[in-house]
Amino acid sequence: MARDATDVVDPDDEEESPLVGVATGAVTFLTLGVAFALMFLGVDYFWVAFPVGFGGGMPLAIALAKYYESEREADRGREREGGHRDRGRSDEADAALAELRDRYARGELGDEEFEARVERLLETESVDDAETFLGVSEGDRSTERERA
């Protein structure tokens, strides 16, 4: 049946990932194997393997495969967005550099002190590490902000 422009595309109609295909194939193989093995062994209730396998095992396997694929896609997206750097740290470092530039522009910091603080900030992993390295306490930061 051909689709026309008025058909609504169902997200579940999208092409399945290879992992979902492997999971459904494995559950089908396992269910049929268990059911026919029980039948050949003379077990009267061999047919119970079909509803258990296809009614319980199949949806569970598909859900797990889709969850795994979505997590893998999310990890890829995070790697593309931020690489190996944390976006929050980058924002904190930018804010700290901007504050240092403002203090330098107001004349609160000399050339050597400004360069030393920028170098220390860039060497540390986060703003909190830089402030600890510089010996700046929470009280010092609040008084500096009040002066600004």
KAWO-V478834 format. One line per field, one symbol per residue. ss: DSSP state (2 for helix, 1 for strand, 0 for the rest). phi: phi as a letter, one per 30 degrees, with the letter a starting at -180 (. if undefined). Layout:
ss = ???
phi = ???
This chain:
ss = 0000000000222000022222222222222222222222000000022222222222222222222222222222222222000022222222222222222222000022222222222220002222222200022222222220
phi = .dccdddcddeddddddddddddddddddddddddddddddiddcddddddddddcdddddddddddddddddddddddddciccdddddddddddddddddddddidcdeddedddddddddddbddddddddidcddddddddddd
